[in-house]
Amino acid sequence: MIEANADLAILFWFYKDLAICENRLKLLRKYNPRIKIFGLFGGEKKDAPAFKHRLSKYLDDFYASPYTSRAWKWINGDLMITDWHEKKGKFLSWDSIAVTQWDMLLFESIKKLFPKIKRNEVFLSGLRKITKPLEKAWDWTRPGTKERKNYLRFMKYVEKNYGYKETPLACLFILLVFPRVFFEKYLKVKNKQVGMLEYKVPIYARIFGLPFYEKDFGVYWQGNPKTKPLNALPEEISAAHIKGELANKKGWRIFHPYYKQWRL
């Protein structure tokens, strides 16, 4: 039986630069006037009231993450979002949640970006198999590093607890869509801390038997990041490049990262 198309909502994930966040939310609202937008604030606890006061008029809900370490929150976005679901998200109305970030520009409706996505489908930007060349080159799996030990520990964990012996998967945690069922199953994982989210999340999605929604958004994995619209590095996409794409009817409509306000 084919699942019906998902009721998409947006989870806006942010933690600093209040003026930039407001600019991004105005842009999101421009292209998604009737879509629910929920806020996940991951910044300093003392700053939460100011962000809530200024941004609530653009949001259908505001949630401040209880975790205190900024470094921990940056590298454990999967656990932050899962906490949001457990404490707040599961009580809100949506089938699938599209996670967007404060330093991302979207110039299209989220429904047009993900046409016909089904209720239980997962989208992970840059999804690919961890081939031997990638395993040797990627910072999170490269032999001889601290992260390598974490990766091997994770692979042993999922093999022992879930019988996972398939080729490992990787993604870049930039643009994502999660169905409710992903969080329901993920909350049952006993040790969610082992592993790094960019291989942990796609492998668990596979273990949970959830299908992937596949679409090319021009994610950078290798080469020159400035030629791609989405990258997970601190390599800002130039305004000139963005304007060039927007002038092209078939150009890209999502860009990350961009650290300045965009003139609306």
Secondary structure, DSSP 8 states (H G I E B T S, - for coil): ----B--EEEEEEE-S-HHHHHHHHHHHHHH-TTS-EEEEE-S-GGGHHHHHHHHGGG-SEEEE-----HHHHHH-HHHHHHHHHHHTGGGS--SEEEEEETT-EE-S-HHHHSTT-BTT-BEETT-EE--HHHHHHSTTT-TTSHHHHHHHHHHHHHHHHH---S--EE--TTSEEEEHHHHHHHTT-S--SSS-HHHHHHHHHHHTT--B------B-SSS-GGGSSB-SSS----HHHHHHHHHSTTS--EEB---S----
